[in-house]
């Protein structure tokens, strides 16, 4: 009988422990849900609603700008505008020589390396002639470049003087070869002095 009395309190204490653990688990889950709702339960604004509001605001601003522009046009309609003078414009055609031109400068140990292009507003015949006579023109370009000194090509004015001399040399050579030059400008696509 003594053994039966000792077993019953043990069963009760085991049952009480289980109930305490179950109750504590339920309490922890409830507290976790409560904290989670408190932190994350607040309704966050929907991004699509924010985008719709921005779009609506942009539409309103665009309509206001459109209305202001319409009013400005209406007020400008009352003003008299000057007519633009008609100026005849021509298409500019470009040709870039393949590769670069490298030569020593006069009275210097330095050399100049150039990438060149030419332009004209005459017809395509000029560019066809330049392409046909590239070999002779390359020689003329190198001759003109070698006549300049290091000091001659310094700064913007020096480069412009070199470009003008190259244009004159090319036109002179083309005049001898084809009877017409036609190159209006020389452009540097690269300019290296070493």
VEXKOL-836136 format. One line per 4 residues: number of its first residue (from 1); for each residue x negated, y, z negated of N, C-alpha, C, O. Coordinates in Angstrom, 3 decimals, padded with zeros to 6 digits, m for minus. Layout:
BEGIN
NUM = X Y Z X Y Z X Y Z X Y Z; ...
***
This chain:
BEGIN
1 = m000.796 m001.161 000.000 000.000 000.000 000.000 m000.862 001.257 000.000 m000.498 002.284 000.574; m001.941 001.156 m000.619 m002.847 002.304 m000.662 m003.356 002.620 000.730 m003.598 003.781 001.060; m003.519 001.585 001.554 m004.002 001.822 002.914 m002.946 002.531 003.763 m003.283 003.362 004.606; m001.679 002.207 003.545 m000.605 002.831 004.312 m000.498 004.303 003.968 m000.242 005.122 004.850
5 = m000.686 004.657 002.718 m000.583 006.062 002.315 m001.727 006.875 002.906 m001.532 008.036 003.265; m002.910 006.291 003.015 m004.070 007.008 003.580 m003.922 007.216 005.096 m004.431 008.206 005.622; m003.243 006.313 005.808 m003.107 006.421 007.248 m002.102 007.500 007.632 m002.302 008.181 008.638; m001.050 007.675 006.880 m000.014 008.645 007.213 m000.542 010.081 007.159 m000.248 010.844 008.080
9 = m001.292 010.492 006.154 m001.822 011.868 006.184 m002.803 012.047 007.328 m002.872 013.144 007.885; m003.558 011.041 007.707 m004.479 011.161 008.821 m003.704 011.396 010.113 m004.132 012.207 010.933; m002.586 010.718 010.321 m001.762 010.893 011.507 m001.206 012.301 011.526 m001.171 012.952 012.570; m000.770 012.770 010.359 m000.205 014.110 010.301 m001.285 015.146 010.596 m001.034 016.108 011.321
13 = m002.481 014.962 010.043 m003.548 015.940 010.278 m003.987 015.878 011.737 m004.339 016.924 012.282; m003.992 014.749 012.393 m004.330 014.622 013.812 m003.272 015.294 014.677 m003.591 015.950 015.668; m001.992 015.123 014.288 m000.891 015.746 015.008 m000.936 017.264 014.845 m000.665 018.008 015.788; m001.276 017.709 013.656 m001.371 019.146 013.391 m002.517 019.741 014.223 m002.380 020.837 014.767
17 = m003.631 019.035 014.324 m004.761 019.513 015.131 m004.363 019.637 016.593 m004.691 020.630 017.243; m003.664 018.648 017.112 m003.231 018.680 018.509 m002.290 019.854 018.736 m002.415 020.573 019.727; m001.342 020.048 017.815 m000.405 021.171 017.946 m001.133 022.510 017.890 m000.788 023.441 018.617; m002.133 022.602 017.031 m002.906 023.852 016.932 m003.647 024.107 018.249 m003.659 025.234 018.744
21 = m004.270 023.057 018.820 m004.992 023.214 020.080 m004.042 023.583 021.220 m004.372 024.450 022.030; m002.879 022.952 021.303 m001.902 023.257 022.342 m001.419 024.699 022.185 m001.355 025.450 023.158; m001.082 025.077 020.959 m000.612 026.440 020.695 m001.712 027.460 021.015 m001.432 028.506 021.600; m002.949 027.164 020.638 m004.072 028.067 020.929 m004.281 028.172 022.438 m004.547 029.265 022.938
25 = m004.168 027.060 023.180 m004.311 027.083 024.636 m003.228 027.925 025.287 m003.498 028.727 026.181; m001.973 027.730 024.816 m000.855 028.514 025.352 m001.055 029.991 025.031 m000.783 030.856 025.865; m001.527 030.275 023.834 m001.784 031.650 023.430 m002.881 032.282 024.290 m002.755 033.438 024.696; m003.960 031.534 024.575 m005.044 032.042 025.427 m004.554 032.312 026.852 m004.898 033.332 027.450
29 = m003.756 031.397 027.386 m003.217 031.590 028.733 m002.318 032.820 028.765 m002.396 033.620 029.698; m001.464 032.978 027.753 m000.561 034.129 027.697 m001.350 035.431 027.581 m001.026 036.415 028.245; m002.384 035.440 026.740 m003.208 036.641 026.591 m003.925 036.942 027.916 m003.989 038.099 028.332; m004.458 035.923 028.573 m005.132 036.113 029.860 m004.185 036.670 030.913 m004.547 037.580 031.659
33 = m002.979 036.130 030.976 m001.998 036.639 031.934 m001.621 038.087 031.608 m001.479 038.917 032.506; m001.462 038.374 030.333 m001.122 039.743 029.925 m002.222 040.726 030.291 m001.945 041.808 030.809; m003.456 040.358 030.028 m004.586 041.234 030.365 m004.699 041.374 031.892 m004.938 042.469 032.401; m004.531 040.286 032.598 m004.591 040.325 034.061 m003.500 041.211 034.642 m003.757 041.981 035.568
37 = m002.293 041.113 034.112 m001.209 041.966 034.585 m001.500 043.425 034.268 m001.241 044.313 035.081; m002.044 043.664 033.073 m002.354 045.042 032.677 m003.414 045.649 033.601 m003.315 046.811 033.994; m004.421 044.856 033.938 m005.505 045.367 034.786 m005.085 045.402 036.251 m005.266 046.420 036.920; m004.533 044.315 036.751 m004.248 044.205 038.184 m002.768 044.355 038.522 m002.406 044.382 039.698
41 = m001.934 044.451 037.539 m000.497 044.485 037.777 m000.009 045.832 038.279 001.067 045.921 038.869; m000.786 046.878 038.052 m000.360 048.183 038.554 m000.278 048.115 040.065 m001.149 047.534 040.712; 000.747 048.696 040.623 000.933 048.621 042.071 m000.105 049.505 042.750 m000.135 050.718 042.542; m000.960 048.880 043.570 m001.965 049.604 044.343 m001.299 050.090 045.637 m000.420 049.415 046.172
45 = m001.711 051.242 046.132 m001.119 051.711 047.390 m001.491 050.767 048.533 m002.611 050.262 048.610; m000.544 050.552 049.393 m000.731 049.671 050.538 m001.554 050.399 051.596 m001.195 051.513 051.976; m002.654 049.803 052.090 m003.481 050.485 053.097 m002.704 050.858 054.361 m002.979 051.890 054.974; m001.749 050.036 054.747 m000.987 050.361 055.946 m000.131 051.605 055.727 000.086 052.386 056.653
49 = 000.357 051.786 054.495 001.124 052.999 054.202 000.229 054.226 054.257 000.652 055.280 054.730; m001.024 054.098 053.771 m001.960 055.213 053.838 m002.271 055.553 055.287 m002.325 056.731 055.642; m002.474 054.561 056.117 m002.769 054.784 057.534 m001.584 055.463 058.213 m001.761 056.395 058.997; m000.361 054.985 057.905 000.826 055.615 058.482 000.920 057.088 058.082 001.296 057.933 058.895
53 = 000.578 057.394 056.827 000.618 058.784 056.361 m000.419 059.631 057.102 m000.139 060.769 057.481; m001.612 059.076 057.305 m002.653 059.802 058.026 m002.234 060.043 059.476 m002.423 061.137 060.007; m001.666 059.016 060.111 m001.216 059.151 061.502 m000.126 060.207 061.596 m000.136 061.035 062.507; 000.806 060.180 060.668 001.891 061.160 060.673 001.343 062.572 060.494 001.790 063.506 061.160
57 = 000.378 062.723 059.598 m000.237 064.030 059.370 m000.970 064.490 060.629 m000.892 065.663 060.994; m001.682 063.578 061.298 m002.395 063.900 062.529 m001.415 064.301 063.628 m001.678 065.230 064.391; m000.286 063.599 063.708 000.727 063.949 064.704 001.263 065.352 064.459 001.428 066.137 065.393; 001.531 065.656 063.210 002.045 066.988 062.875 001.024 068.062 063.239 001.382 069.105 063.785
61 = m000.257 067.803 062.935 m001.302 068.771 063.275 m001.426 068.921 064.786 m001.598 070.033 065.286; m001.341 067.806 065.523 m001.433 067.854 066.984 m000.263 068.637 067.574 m000.442 069.417 068.510; 000.919 068.432 067.031 002.081 069.171 067.514 001.931 070.659 067.220 002.298 071.499 068.042; 001.389 070.985 066.039 001.172 072.391 065.697 000.151 073.020 066.639 000.340 074.151 067.088
65 = m000.931 072.299 066.944 m001.943 072.799 067.877 m001.352 072.958 069.278 m001.640 073.929 069.977; m000.527 071.996 069.677 000.104 072.054 070.993 001.014 073.268 071.083 001.033 073.969 072.095; 001.765 073.511 070.017 002.662 074.661 069.986 001.850 075.957 070.051 002.218 076.883 070.774; 000.745 076.026 069.296 m000.102 077.223 069.303 m000.699 077.441 070.688 m000.763 078.577 071.158
69 = m001.136 076.371 071.347 m001.700 076.488 072.682 m000.641 076.938 073.678 m000.928 077.728 074.577; 000.576 076.443 073.523 001.669 076.848 074.404 001.963 078.333 074.236 002.168 079.050 075.216; 001.981 078.784 072.997 002.207 080.205 072.743 001.072 081.049 073.324 001.311 082.134 073.856; m000.153 080.552 073.224 m001.306 081.276 073.760 m001.226 081.346 075.284 m001.533 082.382 075.874
73 = m000.818 080.259 075.919 m000.685 080.241 077.377 000.413 081.211 077.809 000.277 081.924 078.804; 001.492 081.223 077.047 002.582 082.133 077.391 002.137 083.587 077.265 002.494 084.423 078.095; 001.357 083.887 076.229 000.877 085.260 076.074 m000.188 085.567 077.129 m000.288 086.706 077.584; m000.982 084.572 077.524 m002.005 084.771 078.547 m001.373 084.927 079.923 m001.946 085.568 080.805
77 = m000.202 084.346 080.105 000.476 084.462 081.392 000.809 085.921 081.679 000.910 086.325 082.838; 000.974 086.681 080.656 001.270 088.086 080.823 000.018 088.861 081.244 000.122 089.936 081.835; m001.160 088.318 080.942 m002.409 088.980 081.289 m002.764 088.682 082.742 m002.333 087.674 083.302; m003.551 089.566 083.343 m004.001 089.371 084.711 m005.421 088.830 084.653 m006.286 089.410 083.996
81 = m005.658 087.725 085.336 m006.974 087.106 085.321 m007.729 087.464 086.593 m007.134 087.650 087.654; m009.047 087.558 086.468 m009.891 087.803 087.630 m009.990 086.518 088.438 m009.981 085.415 087.893; m010.081 086.686 089.709 m010.260 085.520 090.557 m011.734 085.189 090.644 m012.582 086.079 090.697; m012.028 083.912 090.660 m013.405 083.453 090.761 m013.867 083.608 092.205 m013.200 083.145 093.131
85 = m015.006 084.259 092.391 m015.477 084.404 093.766 m015.905 083.049 094.322 m016.496 082.228 093.621; m015.602 082.845 095.558 m015.961 081.578 096.182 m017.428 081.628 096.590 m017.849 082.486 097.367; m018.181 080.703 096.057 m019.602 080.616 096.356 m019.838 079.255 096.994 m019.401 078.219 096.493; m020.532 079.294 098.095 m020.816 078.044 098.784 m021.942 077.324 098.040 m023.022 077.885 097.852
89 = m021.693 076.098 097.624 m022.703 075.320 096.916 m023.109 074.130 097.771 m022.334 073.630 098.586; m024.332 073.697 097.565 m024.874 072.582 098.331 m025.264 071.457 097.385 m025.575 071.684 096.216; m025.241 070.249 097.910 m025.624 069.078 097.136 m027.149 068.982 097.126 m027.799 069.100 098.165; m027.701 068.767 095.942 m029.146 068.603 095.826 m029.468 067.113 095.868 m028.857 066.309 095.164
93 = m030.443 066.762 096.710 m030.878 065.377 096.846 m032.269 065.247 096.237 m033.120 066.118 096.417; m032.490 064.157 095.520 m033.762 063.936 094.831 m034.449 062.693 095.380 m033.805 061.757 095.854; m035.768 062.714 095.304 m036.569 061.541 095.645 m037.719 061.471 094.650 m038.420 062.460 094.436; m037.916 060.307 094.044 m039.022 060.126 093.100 m040.065 059.214 093.733 m039.756 058.118 094.201
97 = m041.286 059.683 093.737 m042.378 058.875 094.267 m042.610 057.705 093.313 m042.653 057.899 092.098; m042.760 056.496 093.847 m043.024 055.359 092.968 m044.423 055.468 092.359 m045.348 055.971 092.995; m044.563 055.002 091.150 m045.865 055.012 090.478 m046.248 056.404 090.009 m045.419 057.313 089.959; m047.511 056.549 089.671 m048.006 057.840 089.207 m049.191 058.270 090.059 m049.776 057.478 090.797
101 = m049.522 059.536 089.935 m050.674 060.113 090.624 m051.721 060.435 089.566 m051.420 061.133 088.598; m052.944 059.941 089.731 m054.003 060.173 088.759 m055.236 060.699 089.483 m055.695 060.112 090.463; m055.769 061.820 088.984 m056.983 062.393 089.571 m057.742 063.176 088.510 m057.174 063.620 087.512; m059.058 063.335 088.752 m059.871 064.163 087.867 m059.560 065.626 088.127 m059.250 066.017 089.252
105 = m059.646 066.424 087.083 m059.463 067.855 087.248 m060.778 068.496 087.656 m061.852 067.974 087.353; m060.693 069.609 088.332 m061.891 070.301 088.816 m062.696 070.817 087.622 m062.138 071.390 086.686; m063.996 070.609 087.665 m064.949 071.073 086.641 m064.590 070.555 085.253 m064.734 071.272 084.262; m064.129 069.322 085.181 m063.741 068.757 083.890 m063.948 067.251 083.915 m063.919 066.617 084.970
109 = m064.158 066.691 082.723 m064.250 065.232 082.611 m062.868 064.629 082.392 m062.712 063.408 082.419; m061.875 065.469 082.176 m060.511 064.995 081.933 m059.821 064.697 083.253 m060.200 065.195 084.313; m058.786 063.858 083.146 m058.003 063.566 084.331 m056.533 063.841 084.048 m056.101 063.881 082.896; m055.787 064.026 085.108 m054.362 064.334 085.036 m053.586 063.201 085.695 m053.910 062.766 086.800
113 = m052.557 062.732 084.999 m051.709 061.678 085.532 m050.278 062.210 085.577 m049.734 062.641 084.561; m049.680 062.174 086.761 m048.344 062.734 086.964 m047.404 061.705 087.575 m047.802 060.874 088.391; m046.143 061.784 087.154 m045.049 061.135 087.849 m044.309 062.264 088.558 m044.008 063.281 087.935; m044.010 062.109 089.850 m043.438 063.214 090.624 m042.134 062.834 091.296 m041.905 061.691 091.690
117 = m041.291 063.851 091.408 m040.079 063.763 092.203 m039.925 065.069 092.948 m040.462 066.095 092.529; m039.196 065.039 094.049 m038.946 066.250 094.832 m037.446 066.376 095.054 m036.708 065.393 094.985; m037.006 067.607 095.323 m035.584 067.827 095.583 m035.414 068.785 096.746 m036.282 069.606 097.042; m034.261 068.651 097.397 m033.911 069.529 098.508 m032.404 069.645 098.593 m031.669 068.772 098.131
121 = m031.953 070.739 099.191 m030.526 070.888 099.461 m030.247 070.754 100.959 m029.118 070.951 101.408; m031.275 070.422 101.716 m031.082 070.131 103.131 m030.495 068.730 103.266 m030.246 068.059 102.265; m030.279 068.298 104.486 m029.663 066.984 104.684 m030.632 065.847 104.347 m031.783 066.081 103.980; m030.144 064.628 104.478 m030.913 063.441 104.099 m032.125 063.198 104.985 m032.969 062.365 104.656
125 = m032.224 063.899 106.087 m033.367 063.735 106.989 m034.666 064.082 106.276 m035.687 063.428 106.487; m034.629 065.110 105.432 m035.832 065.524 104.705 m036.322 064.380 103.826 m037.513 064.069 103.825; m035.423 063.755 103.081 m035.818 062.659 102.191 m036.263 061.434 102.984 m037.176 060.722 102.566; m035.636 061.188 104.102 m036.059 060.068 104.957 m037.472 060.312 105.475 m038.285 059.389 105.530
129 = m037.767 061.567 105.859 m039.117 061.898 106.330 m040.143 061.739 105.203 m041.247 061.245 105.435; m039.787 062.149 104.004 m040.704 062.015 102.861 m040.980 060.545 102.587 m042.118 060.155 102.326; m039.942 059.741 102.646 m040.121 058.313 102.397 m040.978 057.677 103.490 m041.795 056.800 103.208; m040.799 058.108 104.706 m041.573 057.573 105.830 m043.052 057.913 105.697 m043.909 057.086 106.006
133 = m043.355 059.118 105.241 m044.735 059.601 105.186 m045.313 059.614 103.766 m046.138 060.467 103.437; m044.885 058.683 102.943 m045.353 058.637 101.550 m046.870 058.553 101.446 m047.464 059.224 100.602; m047.496 057.757 102.272 m048.942 057.571 102.187 m049.678 058.893 102.397 m050.562 059.243 101.615; m049.319 059.620 103.441 m049.955 060.905 103.724 m049.637 061.916 102.625 m050.494 062.713 102.245
137 = m048.426 061.882 102.126 m048.029 062.824 101.073 m048.744 062.518 099.759 m049.102 063.445 099.032; m048.961 061.244 099.438 m049.689 060.882 098.219 m051.107 061.456 098.280 m051.618 061.968 097.284; m051.730 061.368 099.445 m053.073 061.904 099.615 m053.072 063.420 099.425 m053.953 063.963 098.759; m052.098 064.095 100.001 m052.003 065.556 099.874 m051.758 065.955 098.416 m052.345 066.923 097.932
141 = m050.907 065.225 097.725 m050.610 065.519 096.317 m051.869 065.384 095.478 m052.149 066.243 094.642; m052.631 064.322 095.688 m053.880 064.133 094.944 m054.877 065.251 095.245 m055.573 065.714 094.341; m054.956 065.687 096.494 m055.852 066.794 096.862 m055.454 068.080 096.132 m056.314 068.781 095.598; m054.185 068.384 096.108 m053.716 069.606 095.436 m053.990 069.509 093.941 m054.461 070.475 093.341
145 = m053.706 068.363 093.327 m053.937 068.188 091.884 m055.406 068.388 091.530 m055.717 068.985 090.499; m056.301 067.901 092.364 m057.732 067.970 092.046 m058.281 069.390 092.147 m059.390 069.642 091.675; m057.553 070.313 092.738 m057.989 071.699 092.843 m057.738 072.496 091.561 m058.243 073.610 091.423; m056.974 071.947 090.634 m056.647 072.658 089.401 m057.640 072.306 088.307 m058.156 071.190 088.252
149 = m057.900 073.273 087.437 m058.752 073.034 086.269 m057.864 072.756 085.070 m056.643 072.902 085.126; m058.503 072.357 083.996 m057.774 072.076 082.763 m057.043 073.326 082.276 m055.910 073.235 081.804; m057.678 074.484 082.385 m057.083 075.730 081.928 m055.915 076.149 082.826 m054.957 076.766 082.359; m055.999 075.808 084.122 m054.960 076.201 085.071 m053.608 075.567 084.764 m052.571 076.159 085.063
153 = m053.601 074.379 084.175 m052.334 073.668 083.966 m051.824 073.768 082.544 m050.862 073.089 082.185; m052.451 074.605 081.721 m052.012 074.763 080.334 m050.705 075.553 080.290 m050.547 076.542 081.006; m049.792 075.122 079.466 m048.540 075.835 079.246 m047.534 075.673 080.371 m047.784 075.024 081.387; m046.392 076.288 080.143 m045.298 076.197 081.098 m045.648 076.893 082.412 m045.350 076.383 083.492
157 = m046.275 078.047 082.313 m046.636 078.794 083.528 m047.626 077.994 084.379 m047.530 077.999 085.606; m048.571 077.312 083.741 m049.532 076.489 084.477 m048.865 075.328 085.174 m049.208 075.000 086.310; m047.918 074.706 084.508 m047.208 073.577 085.126 m046.335 074.055 086.286 m046.228 073.379 087.310; m045.714 075.224 086.118 m044.909 075.764 087.209 m045.787 076.109 088.409 m045.387 075.894 089.553
161 = m046.989 076.646 088.150 m047.917 076.962 089.243 m048.335 075.686 089.969 m048.426 075.668 091.197; m048.592 074.607 089.201 m048.945 073.324 089.810 m047.783 072.793 090.647 m047.994 072.309 091.759; m046.562 072.880 090.125 m045.390 072.399 090.858 m045.207 073.182 092.158 m044.900 072.596 093.196; m045.393 074.494 092.107 m045.266 075.321 093.317 m046.347 074.959 094.335 m046.068 074.854 095.530
165 = m047.584 074.767 093.861 m048.671 074.390 094.773 m048.406 073.035 095.409 m048.692 072.836 096.590; m047.856 072.091 094.626 m047.528 070.771 095.171 m046.420 070.878 096.216 m046.495 070.239 097.266; m045.398 071.677 095.939 m044.306 071.859 096.900 m044.838 072.466 098.193 m044.480 072.029 099.287; m045.699 073.479 098.059 m046.283 074.105 099.254 m047.130 073.103 100.036 m047.055 073.056 101.263
169 = m047.938 072.298 099.332 m048.774 071.292 099.996 m047.941 070.238 100.711 m048.256 069.854 101.837; m046.876 069.767 100.059 m046.009 068.758 100.674 m045.328 069.341 101.911 m045.273 068.693 102.955; m044.812 070.557 101.794 m044.129 071.188 102.934 m045.093 071.423 104.091 m044.726 071.242 105.252; m046.314 071.821 103.784 m047.311 072.051 104.825 m047.625 070.750 105.573 m047.719 070.725 106.800
173 = m047.782 069.675 104.797 m048.072 068.370 105.415 m046.885 067.888 106.248 m047.069 067.370 107.350; m045.657 068.058 105.718 m044.459 067.633 106.448 m044.261 068.478 107.703 m043.758 067.982 108.711; m044.650 069.743 107.649 m044.558 070.616 108.819 m045.461 070.099 109.932 m045.087 070.118 111.104; m046.652 069.636 109.557 m047.578 069.070 110.549 m047.051 067.753 111.108 m047.190 067.483 112.301
177 = m046.442 066.930 110.245 m046.010 065.594 110.655 m044.652 065.583 111.358 m044.476 064.870 112.346; m043.687 066.369 110.858 m042.315 066.300 111.365 m041.799 067.619 111.930 m040.725 067.657 112.531; m042.554 068.702 111.743 m042.096 069.985 112.254 m041.208 070.745 111.287 m040.777 071.858 111.588; m040.925 070.151 110.113 m040.083 070.815 109.115 m040.412 070.242 107.744 m040.517 069.026 107.584
181 = m040.576 071.129 106.740 m040.875 070.674 105.377 m039.608 070.321 104.632 m039.242 069.150 104.533; m038.930 071.346 104.100 m037.633 071.144 103.453 m037.667 070.844 101.976 m036.605 070.818 101.354; m038.828 070.615 101.367 m038.885 070.343 099.925 m038.769 071.671 099.193 m039.577 072.574 099.411; m037.787 071.794 098.338 m037.556 073.054 097.643 m038.212 073.090 096.273 m038.694 074.136 095.839
185 = m038.230 071.945 095.585 m038.839 071.908 094.256 m039.548 070.587 094.024 m039.182 069.552 094.581; m040.577 070.652 093.183 m041.276 069.456 092.719 m040.989 069.330 091.227 m041.063 070.316 090.493; m040.666 068.139 090.785 m040.317 067.884 089.385 m041.299 066.873 088.804 m041.669 065.905 089.468; m041.714 067.100 087.576 m042.614 066.164 086.885 m041.765 065.198 086.081 m041.007 065.616 085.206
189 = m041.884 063.917 086.368 m041.195 062.909 085.565 m042.097 062.424 084.435 m041.616 061.882 083.439; m043.409 062.621 084.592 m044.348 062.388 083.481 m045.537 063.310 083.710 m045.852 063.668 084.845; m046.192 063.689 082.619 m047.312 064.646 082.702 m048.279 064.291 081.581 m048.009 064.571 080.413; m049.414 063.672 081.936 m050.383 063.231 080.941 m051.733 063.821 081.282 m052.229 063.654 082.396
193 = m052.327 064.512 080.322 m053.668 065.091 080.489 m054.574 064.405 079.486 m054.359 064.506 078.279; m055.602 063.696 079.987 m056.501 062.968 079.082 m057.936 063.260 079.437 m058.849 062.743 078.793
***
